[in-house]
Amino acid sequence: MTVEELLEEAKKDIAFYRHSGGGVILSGGEPLLNPDFTLKLLQGLKEEGINVGIDTCGHVPWASIEQMLPYIDFFLWDIKHMDPERHKELTGVSNKLILSNARAVSQRNIPLYIRVPVIPGYNDSEENIRAICEFAQGLSSVVEVHLIPLHHLGKTRYDSLNRPYPIAHIPLVPDSVLQDMKRLVESYGFMCSIQA
Protein backbone atom coordinates (compact mmCIF):
# COMPACT_ATOMS: atom_id res chain seq x y z
CA MET A 1 0.00 0.00 0.00
CA THR A 2 1.07 3.57 -0.52
CA VAL A 3 1.28 6.17 2.24
CA GLU A 4 -1.80 7.83 0.78
CA GLU A 5 -3.79 4.57 0.85
CA LEU A 6 -2.84 3.94 4.46
CA LEU A 7 -3.80 7.47 5.44
CA GLU A 8 -7.20 7.06 3.79
CA GLU A 9 -7.71 3.82 5.72
CA ALA A 10 -6.71 5.45 9.03
CA LYS A 11 -8.94 8.47 8.43
CA LYS A 12 -12.00 6.21 8.30
CA ASP A 13 -11.72 5.83 12.09
CA ILE A 14 -10.94 9.43 13.09
CA ALA A 15 -14.25 9.82 14.93
CA PHE A 16 -13.49 6.66 16.92
CA TYR A 17 -9.96 7.87 17.77
CA ARG A 18 -11.25 11.24 18.95
CA HIS A 19 -13.99 9.65 21.07
CA SER A 20 -11.76 6.97 22.60
CA GLY A 21 -8.48 8.88 22.80
CA GLY A 22 -6.94 6.14 20.68
CA GLY A 23 -4.99 6.27 17.47
CA VAL A 24 -2.72 4.24 15.23
CA ILE A 25 0.15 1.95 16.19
CA LEU A 26 2.71 1.21 13.50
CA SER A 27 3.94 -2.33 13.91
CA GLY A 28 5.21 -5.01 11.66
CA GLY A 29 7.95 -6.45 11.22
CA GLU A 30 9.89 -3.40 12.14
CA PRO A 31 8.31 -0.12 10.99
CA LEU A 32 11.52 1.85 11.55
CA LEU A 33 13.44 -0.18 8.95
CA ASN A 34 11.76 1.82 6.19
CA PRO A 35 12.35 5.33 7.59
CA ASP A 36 11.34 7.38 4.53
CA PHE A 37 7.98 5.63 4.16
CA THR A 38 7.32 5.62 7.91
CA LEU A 39 8.23 9.30 8.27
CA LYS A 40 5.81 10.29 5.49
CA LEU A 41 3.07 8.19 7.08
CA LEU A 42 3.71 9.68 10.53
CA GLN A 43 3.62 13.20 9.13
CA GLY A 44 0.33 12.48 7.37
CA LEU A 45 -1.23 10.97 10.48
CA LYS A 46 -0.19 13.97 12.57
CA GLU A 47 -1.61 16.38 9.98
CA GLU A 48 -4.93 14.58 10.51
CA GLY A 49 -4.58 14.94 14.30
CA ILE A 50 -4.23 11.18 14.85
CA ASN A 51 -2.19 9.96 17.84
CA VAL A 52 0.59 7.56 16.84
CA GLY A 53 2.57 4.86 18.61
CA ILE A 54 5.45 2.81 17.27
CA ASP A 55 5.92 -0.88 18.15
CA THR A 56 9.66 -1.48 17.78
CA CYS A 57 12.63 -3.49 18.90
CA GLY A 58 14.69 -0.32 18.52
CA HIS A 59 17.48 -1.95 16.51
CA VAL A 60 17.82 0.80 13.91
CA PRO A 61 20.20 3.74 13.51
CA TRP A 62 19.43 6.61 15.89
CA ALA A 63 19.14 9.01 12.92
CA SER A 64 16.13 7.00 11.67
CA ILE A 65 14.36 7.36 15.01
CA GLU A 66 15.35 10.96 15.72
CA GLN A 67 13.78 12.38 12.56
CA MET A 68 10.46 10.76 13.49
CA LEU A 69 10.26 11.87 17.13
CA PRO A 70 8.14 15.00 16.52
CA TYR A 71 5.39 12.77 15.13
CA ILE A 72 5.40 9.94 17.71
CA ASP A 73 3.28 10.01 20.87
CA PHE A 74 4.68 6.85 22.48
CA PHE A 75 6.75 3.74 21.89
CA LEU A 76 6.07 0.06 22.58
CA TRP A 77 9.70 -1.03 23.06
CA ASP A 78 10.66 -4.71 23.04
CA ILE A 79 13.42 -5.82 25.35
CA LYS A 80 14.08 -9.52 24.97
CA HIS A 81 17.25 -10.07 26.98
CA MET A 82 19.64 -7.86 28.92
CA ASP A 83 22.77 -9.95 28.44
CA PRO A 84 24.30 -8.76 25.13
CA GLU A 85 25.84 -12.15 24.28
CA ARG A 86 22.66 -14.09 25.06
CA HIS A 87 20.66 -11.50 23.12
CA LYS A 88 22.93 -12.01 20.10
CA GLU A 89 22.65 -15.78 20.44
CA LEU A 90 18.83 -15.57 20.50
CA THR A 91 18.20 -12.82 17.94
CA GLY A 92 21.34 -12.56 15.83
CA VAL A 93 22.21 -9.05 17.07
CA SER A 94 23.56 -7.46 20.22
CA ASN A 95 21.17 -5.44 22.39
CA LYS A 96 23.57 -2.46 22.61
CA LEU A 97 21.85 -0.34 19.97
CA ILE A 98 18.39 -1.25 21.29
CA LEU A 99 19.25 -0.13 24.82
CA SER A 100 21.10 2.98 23.65
CA ASN A 101 18.12 4.07 21.56
CA ALA A 102 15.70 3.42 24.43
CA ARG A 103 17.81 5.69 26.66
CA ALA A 104 17.87 8.42 23.99
CA VAL A 105 14.09 8.27 23.50
CA SER A 106 13.49 8.42 27.24
CA GLN A 107 15.82 11.41 27.60
CA ARG A 108 13.44 13.21 25.23
CA ASN A 109 10.50 12.41 27.54
CA ILE A 110 8.59 10.31 25.04
CA PRO A 111 6.46 7.71 26.85
CA LEU A 112 7.88 4.19 26.70
CA TYR A 113 6.02 0.96 27.31
CA ILE A 114 8.62 -1.75 27.85
CA ARG A 115 7.44 -5.04 26.35
CA VAL A 116 9.02 -8.33 27.35
CA PRO A 117 8.13 -11.36 25.22
CA VAL A 118 8.36 -14.17 27.78
CA ILE A 119 9.80 -17.33 26.21
CA PRO A 120 10.33 -20.25 28.64
CA GLY A 121 13.93 -21.39 28.75
CA TYR A 122 15.16 -18.40 26.77
CA ASN A 123 14.52 -15.16 28.63
CA ASP A 124 12.18 -15.99 31.51
CA SER A 125 14.76 -16.21 34.29
CA GLU A 126 14.34 -14.07 37.38
CA GLU A 127 17.83 -12.72 36.70
CA ASN A 128 16.82 -11.43 33.26
CA ILE A 129 13.52 -9.95 34.46
CA ARG A 130 15.37 -8.16 37.28
CA ALA A 131 17.98 -6.87 34.83
CA ILE A 132 15.25 -5.50 32.56
CA CYS A 133 13.61 -3.77 35.52
CA GLU A 134 16.93 -2.31 36.66
CA PHE A 135 17.55 -0.98 33.16
CA ALA A 136 14.02 0.44 33.00
CA GLN A 137 14.54 2.25 36.30
CA GLY A 138 17.11 4.39 34.50
CA LEU A 139 14.52 5.47 31.93
CA SER A 140 12.48 8.40 33.20
CA SER A 141 9.64 8.04 30.67
CA VAL A 142 8.62 4.41 31.28
CA VAL A 143 4.85 4.24 31.67
CA GLU A 144 4.38 0.49 32.14
CA VAL A 145 6.02 -2.89 31.62
CA HIS A 146 4.11 -5.44 29.55
CA LEU A 147 4.78 -9.15 29.90
CA ILE A 148 3.87 -10.93 26.65
CA PRO A 149 3.73 -14.69 27.16
CA LEU A 150 4.51 -17.09 24.35
CA HIS A 151 1.46 -18.45 22.56
CA HIS A 152 1.05 -21.07 19.87
CA LEU A 153 -1.63 -19.36 17.82
CA GLY A 154 0.48 -19.68 14.66
CA LYS A 155 0.55 -23.48 14.79
CA THR A 156 -2.69 -23.81 12.82
CA ARG A 157 -1.21 -21.76 9.98
CA TYR A 158 1.92 -23.91 9.88
CA ASP A 159 -0.24 -27.05 9.90
CA SER A 160 -2.37 -25.71 7.02
CA LEU A 161 0.83 -25.16 5.01
CA ASN A 162 2.13 -28.65 5.88
CA ARG A 163 5.20 -27.08 7.46
CA PRO A 164 6.80 -28.08 10.74
CA TYR A 165 6.03 -25.69 13.60
CA PRO A 166 9.51 -24.76 14.87
CA ILE A 167 8.56 -23.76 18.42
CA ALA A 168 6.14 -26.56 19.25
CA HIS A 169 8.58 -27.87 21.85
CA ILE A 170 8.49 -24.64 23.89
CA PRO A 171 5.88 -24.86 26.65
CA LEU A 172 3.42 -22.10 27.42
CA VAL A 173 4.10 -19.96 30.47
CA PRO A 174 1.93 -21.04 33.42
CA ASP A 175 -0.29 -18.27 34.76
CA SER A 176 1.22 -18.67 38.24
CA VAL A 177 4.69 -17.96 36.80
CA LEU A 178 3.38 -14.89 34.96
CA GLN A 179 1.76 -13.63 38.15
CA ASP A 180 5.06 -14.07 40.02
CA MET A 181 6.87 -12.12 37.25
CA LYS A 182 4.24 -9.39 37.42
CA ARG A 183 4.75 -9.05 41.19
CA LEU A 184 8.52 -8.95 40.64
CA VAL A 185 8.19 -6.14 38.08
CA GLU A 186 5.81 -4.25 40.37
CA SER A 187 8.31 -4.56 43.23
CA TYR A 188 10.54 -2.23 41.18
CA GLY A 189 7.80 0.41 41.24
CA PHE A 190 6.40 -0.17 37.75
CA MET A 191 2.86 -0.71 36.65
CA CYS A 192 2.81 -4.10 34.94
CA SER A 193 0.29 -5.94 32.82
CA ILE A 194 0.21 -9.36 31.23
CA GLN A 195 -0.74 -9.02 27.56
CA ALA A 196 -2.70 -11.81 25.92
LOROBA-982932 format. One line per 10 residues: number of its first residue (from 1); their letters; for each residue x negated, y negated, z negated of C-alpha. Coordinates in Angstrom, 1 decimal. Layout:
NUM	A	X/Y/Z; ... .
end
This chain:
1	MTVEELLEEA	0.0/0.0/0.0; -1.1/-3.6/0.5; -1.3/-6.2/-2.2; 1.8/-7.8/-0.8; 3.8/-4.6/-0.8; 2.8/-3.9/-4.5; 3.8/-7.5/-5.4; 7.2/-7.1/-3.8; 7.7/-3.8/-5.7; 6.7/-5.4/-9.0 .
11	KKDIAFYRHS	8.9/-8.5/-8.4; 12.0/-6.2/-8.3; 11.7/-5.8/-12.1; 10.9/-9.4/-13.1; 14.2/-9.8/-14.9; 13.5/-6.7/-16.9; 10.0/-7.9/-17.8; 11.2/-11.2/-19.0; 14.0/-9.7/-21.1; 11.8/-7.0/-22.6 .
21	GGGVILSGGE	8.5/-8.9/-22.8; 6.9/-6.1/-20.7; 5.0/-6.3/-17.5; 2.7/-4.2/-15.2; -0.2/-1.9/-16.2; -2.7/-1.2/-13.5; -3.9/2.3/-13.9; -5.2/5.0/-11.7; -8.0/6.5/-11.2; -9.9/3.4/-12.1 .
31	PLLNPDFTLK	-8.3/0.1/-11.0; -11.5/-1.9/-11.5; -13.4/0.2/-8.9; -11.8/-1.8/-6.2; -12.3/-5.3/-7.6; -11.3/-7.4/-4.5; -8.0/-5.6/-4.2; -7.3/-5.6/-7.9; -8.2/-9.3/-8.3; -5.8/-10.3/-5.5 .
41	LLQGLKEEGI	-3.1/-8.2/-7.1; -3.7/-9.7/-10.5; -3.6/-13.2/-9.1; -0.3/-12.5/-7.4; 1.2/-11.0/-10.5; 0.2/-14.0/-12.6; 1.6/-16.4/-10.0; 4.9/-14.6/-10.5; 4.6/-14.9/-14.3; 4.2/-11.2/-14.9 .
51	NVGIDTCGHV	2.2/-10.0/-17.8; -0.6/-7.6/-16.8; -2.6/-4.9/-18.6; -5.5/-2.8/-17.3; -5.9/0.9/-18.1; -9.7/1.5/-17.8; -12.6/3.5/-18.9; -14.7/0.3/-18.5; -17.5/2.0/-16.5; -17.8/-0.8/-13.9 .
61	PWASIEQMLP	-20.2/-3.7/-13.5; -19.4/-6.6/-15.9; -19.1/-9.0/-12.9; -16.1/-7.0/-11.7; -14.4/-7.4/-15.0; -15.4/-11.0/-15.7; -13.8/-12.4/-12.6; -10.5/-10.8/-13.5; -10.3/-11.9/-17.1; -8.1/-15.0/-16.5 .
71	YIDFFLWDIK	-5.4/-12.8/-15.1; -5.4/-9.9/-17.7; -3.3/-10.0/-20.9; -4.7/-6.8/-22.5; -6.7/-3.7/-21.9; -6.1/-0.1/-22.6; -9.7/1.0/-23.1; -10.7/4.7/-23.0; -13.4/5.8/-25.4; -14.1/9.5/-25.0 .
81	HMDPERHKEL	-17.2/10.1/-27.0; -19.6/7.9/-28.9; -22.8/9.9/-28.4; -24.3/8.8/-25.1; -25.8/12.1/-24.3; -22.7/14.1/-25.1; -20.7/11.5/-23.1; -22.9/12.0/-20.1; -22.6/15.8/-20.4; -18.8/15.6/-20.5 .
91	TGVSNKLILS	-18.2/12.8/-17.9; -21.3/12.6/-15.8; -22.2/9.0/-17.1; -23.6/7.5/-20.2; -21.2/5.4/-22.4; -23.6/2.5/-22.6; -21.8/0.3/-20.0; -18.4/1.3/-21.3; -19.3/0.1/-24.8; -21.1/-3.0/-23.6 .
101	NARAVSQRNI	-18.1/-4.1/-21.6; -15.7/-3.4/-24.4; -17.8/-5.7/-26.7; -17.9/-8.4/-24.0; -14.1/-8.3/-23.5; -13.5/-8.4/-27.2; -15.8/-11.4/-27.6; -13.4/-13.2/-25.2; -10.5/-12.4/-27.5; -8.6/-10.3/-25.0 .
111	PLYIRVPVIP	-6.5/-7.7/-26.8; -7.9/-4.2/-26.7; -6.0/-1.0/-27.3; -8.6/1.8/-27.9; -7.4/5.0/-26.4; -9.0/8.3/-27.3; -8.1/11.4/-25.2; -8.4/14.2/-27.8; -9.8/17.3/-26.2; -10.3/20.2/-28.6 .
121	GYNDSEENIR	-13.9/21.4/-28.7; -15.2/18.4/-26.8; -14.5/15.2/-28.6; -12.2/16.0/-31.5; -14.8/16.2/-34.3; -14.3/14.1/-37.4; -17.8/12.7/-36.7; -16.8/11.4/-33.3; -13.5/10.0/-34.5; -15.4/8.2/-37.3 .
131	AICEFAQGLS	-18.0/6.9/-34.8; -15.2/5.5/-32.6; -13.6/3.8/-35.5; -16.9/2.3/-36.7; -17.5/1.0/-33.2; -14.0/-0.4/-33.0; -14.5/-2.3/-36.3; -17.1/-4.4/-34.5; -14.5/-5.5/-31.9; -12.5/-8.4/-33.2 .
141	SVVEVHLIPL	-9.6/-8.0/-30.7; -8.6/-4.4/-31.3; -4.9/-4.2/-31.7; -4.4/-0.5/-32.1; -6.0/2.9/-31.6; -4.1/5.4/-29.5; -4.8/9.2/-29.9; -3.9/10.9/-26.7; -3.7/14.7/-27.2; -4.5/17.1/-24.3 .
151	HHLGKTRYDS	-1.5/18.5/-22.6; -1.1/21.1/-19.9; 1.6/19.4/-17.8; -0.5/19.7/-14.7; -0.5/23.5/-14.8; 2.7/23.8/-12.8; 1.2/21.8/-10.0; -1.9/23.9/-9.9; 0.2/27.0/-9.9; 2.4/25.7/-7.0 .
161	LNRPYPIAHI	-0.8/25.2/-5.0; -2.1/28.6/-5.9; -5.2/27.1/-7.5; -6.8/28.1/-10.7; -6.0/25.7/-13.6; -9.5/24.8/-14.9; -8.6/23.8/-18.4; -6.1/26.6/-19.2; -8.6/27.9/-21.9; -8.5/24.6/-23.9 .
171	PLVPDSVLQD	-5.9/24.9/-26.7; -3.4/22.1/-27.4; -4.1/20.0/-30.5; -1.9/21.0/-33.4; 0.3/18.3/-34.8; -1.2/18.7/-38.2; -4.7/18.0/-36.8; -3.4/14.9/-35.0; -1.8/13.6/-38.2; -5.1/14.1/-40.0 .
181	MKRLVESYGF	-6.9/12.1/-37.3; -4.2/9.4/-37.4; -4.8/9.1/-41.2; -8.5/9.0/-40.6; -8.2/6.1/-38.1; -5.8/4.2/-40.4; -8.3/4.6/-43.2; -10.5/2.2/-41.2; -7.8/-0.4/-41.2; -6.4/0.2/-37.8 .
191	MCSIQA	-2.9/0.7/-36.6; -2.8/4.1/-34.9; -0.3/5.9/-32.8; -0.2/9.4/-31.2; 0.7/9.0/-27.6; 2.7/11.8/-25.9 .
end
